[in-house]
Amino acid sequence: MAQQGSINSSKINKIRSFALILIFAGILLMYGGLLTRSTEWLMAIFFILGLLAIVFSCVVYVWIGTLSLRAVPIVCPSCEKPTKMLGRVDACMHCKQPLTLDKDLEGEELDTKYNKRSYKKKAKENNTKS
């Protein structure tokens, strides 16, 4: 069983899954609007909410697309398939193997906390004190 905060899926896939869920939620909201067509104001609210969910999913897809262009392309050492890495710690898109390009993190159990700015700041302060 995975620990809380541990790497179990690539960030790009998580965000794409979120956008896909938004599309399905928008369609379900609009379908709910069809079921309430006897009450016009309620139908309009469902349609507007569904439309907003679909538009927001499009925004998320565009954002993750631009983020994916900046991601570092690497070859996974486990499955030997090409994957993309965001941040200091990520997971393979195919086999979910934890990955890092940071030499300081090699050999440690990888966690998503290494991607946070506060962790980077603390690590930098500890290195300057040493």
Residue, then its C-alpha position, 0 to 999 in steps of 0.5 A: m500500500a502506498q504511503q500518503g504523499s508518495i509517488n504513485s502516478s505521474k503528475i501529467n497523468k494526474i492532471r489529464s485525469f482531472a480534466l477528463i473528470l471535469i468533462f464527464a461532470g459537465i456532461l452529467l450536469m447538462y444531462g441533469g438539466l434535461l431531466t429538469r426541463s419542467t423548471e426552466w431556471l433550474m435547467a438553465i443553472f445545470f446547463i451553465l454549470g455543465l458548460l463551465a465545467i467543460v470550458f474549465s477542462c479545456v483550460v486545464y488541457v491547454w495548461i497541461g499541454t504547455l507544461s508538458l512541452r517544458a517537461v524533461p523527456i527521459v527514458c525510464p530505467s525500469c521499463e525503458k520507455p520514454t516518459k516526461m518528468l516535471g519537478r525534482v521527483d516524478a513517476c514514470m507514465h507507464c510503470k509508475q517507477p519513482l524517478t529523479l534527476d537530482k543527485d542529492l535524492e538518489g538512494e532516498e525514498l522519493d516523496t512529493k514533498y521534494n517538489k515543494r518550494s519550501y523544501k527546496k528553501k530549507a535544503k538550500e539553507n541547510n547547505t549554506k549552514s554546513 
